[in-house]
Amino acid sequence: MLIQLTREFSGKPAGERMELADSEARRLLDQGAAMAVPDDAITTINRAFDSALARLSDSLTQTLEKTLQQVAQAQTLSRRHAVPLLFGNQEGDPRGHSFGDWLLCVRRQDQKTLAEKYHSYLVDWEPGQKTALNTGTGAQGGYSVPAEFLPRLMQVASENSVVRPRATIIPMASRSVHIPTLDHTTAPTSGNTAMFGGLVARWTEEAAALTETEPQFKQLELVAHELSGYSKISNALLQDNAVGLEALLLTLFGRAIGWYEDYAFLRGDGVGKPFGVLNATALISVTRSAASAFALADAAGMLARLLPGWDPLQTVWAVHPTVLARLFTMTSTASGNVVFINNARERPTLVLFGIPVVVTEKLPALNTLGDVLLLDLRHYVIGDRQQVEIAFSEHVAFLNNQGTWRFVSRVDGQPWLRDTITLSDASSTLSPFIGLAAG
């Protein structure tokens, strides 16, 4: 219960608000030491979230216990009857391959099975890329994720990302790669266009001499940066036949990679990490109509600066959760609400001006530059080193009876367009990256 002290209590001054258990709060109310305070929206949401999280935790614990009981029961049966219980009627991969089985081999450091069954080997990092670690053992170095599982791992990441599902993906066969790009950023003279990198055409008479022009090229260098993390998991979940290990770790690693990748793609400074669109010189900042506002005029102004030719499959509005209240109440005097909300039970979606809207905590809060972004992410390039390494250690949390899984991904990302594009009027500028300015 939220209360406000009416007099000093336990070193707390009068007027201070406190969140207490109901029983303790009522005691203070009865003593006249405090007064009840109606819950505000944030407090209500936090309580609902805490309650839902507690129910989810209880449900997960019950599910895991039930699963382990099913495993124990299945182990008492013949293989013919146990396989459908453990793997379903499809019986999984006919070769017996699974991400969970591969992880268990990593845990046992079973190099022979990893090599022969999965063609998975200790990662051979380039010199200078690993100083504190070595590739002597799986616990110190790590094993490359087999190619058959990597798309599934990255698919989980994509489902939780703003940028990756819509960006241009470049596989990297080495630590760095150079990508040629047309120079669109040099301002053209009036009557010409920068869209073709300096190449121009002229009307000429028959047999007249042509004026030579050449497109100008630049190079964009992608360098694989390291994204790594670890997770401690109870050894009770790491038994050799534990059902659910594959789904649990695949989801855990995939979501972690997806969240931190996406944050860097949106806000990274390029120092040891990808270069995000919020720091790009190509970002156009559109003036906000009023402080803490996101009105129809703001959205129209942003769309007017978006580079033409955008595709709704790769273009997106990205907004911080604190912008939602403005978005839901955005109206036009002519047609009322202008935000289309598809209330499908499976996955409600938002659409503004025909462009999908995604909500993400990875952006700055309301009234800050970038709380609303309009992005054509075809013009953002991601370099995938295609080498996700996973390692296991039983020593890090030995006293807590926990095993530690560590993952390392190597990736880079940069805006493909280095600056805004000046139109043929030699003054107006457009970009695939549009942000709403601070109020």
Secondary structure as GFF3:
##gff-version 3
##sequence-region A 1 439
A	DSSP	beta_strand	2	5	.	.	.	ID=ss1
A	DSSP	beta_strand	17	19	.	.	.	ID=ss2
A	DSSP	alpha_helix	22	30	.	.	.	ID=ss3
A	DSSP	beta_strand	34	36	.	.	.	ID=ss4
A	DSSP	alpha_helix	41	74	.	.	.	ID=ss5
A	DSSP	alpha_helix	79	87	.	.	.	ID=ss6
A	DSSP	alpha_helix	99	108	.	.	.	ID=ss7
A	DSSP	alpha_helix	111	118	.	.	.	ID=ss8
A	DSSP	beta_strand	143	144	.	.	.	ID=ss9
A	DSSP	alpha_helix	150	158	.	.	.	ID=ss10
A	DSSP	beta_strand	168	171	.	.	.	ID=ss11
A	DSSP	beta_strand	176	182	.	.	.	ID=ss12
A	DSSP	beta_strand	217	223	.	.	.	ID=ss13
A	DSSP	beta_strand	225	234	.	.	.	ID=ss14
A	DSSP	three_ten_helix	235	237	.	.	.	ID=ss15
A	DSSP	alpha_helix	245	267	.	.	.	ID=ss16
A	DSSP	three_ten_helix	277	279	.	.	.	ID=ss17
A	DSSP	beta_strand	284	286	.	.	.	ID=ss18
A	DSSP	alpha_helix	296	304	.	.	.	ID=ss19
A	DSSP	beta_strand	315	319	.	.	.	ID=ss20
A	DSSP	three_ten_helix	321	323	.	.	.	ID=ss21
A	DSSP	alpha_helix	324	328	.	.	.	ID=ss22
A	DSSP	beta_strand	331	332	.	.	.	ID=ss23
A	DSSP	beta_strand	336	337	.	.	.	ID=ss24
A	DSSP	beta_strand	340	342	.	.	.	ID=ss25
A	DSSP	beta_strand	349	352	.	.	.	ID=ss26
A	DSSP	beta_strand	355	359	.	.	.	ID=ss27
A	DSSP	beta_strand	372	376	.	.	.	ID=ss28
A	DSSP	three_ten_helix	377	379	.	.	.	ID=ss29
A	DSSP	beta_strand	380	384	.	.	.	ID=ss30
A	DSSP	beta_strand	389	393	.	.	.	ID=ss31
A	DSSP	three_ten_helix	398	400	.	.	.	ID=ss32
A	DSSP	beta_strand	402	415	.	.	.	ID=ss33
A	DSSP	beta_strand	421	422	.	.	.	ID=ss34
A	DSSP	beta_strand	429	430	.	.	.	ID=ss35
A	DSSP	beta_strand	433	436	.	.	.	ID=ss36
###
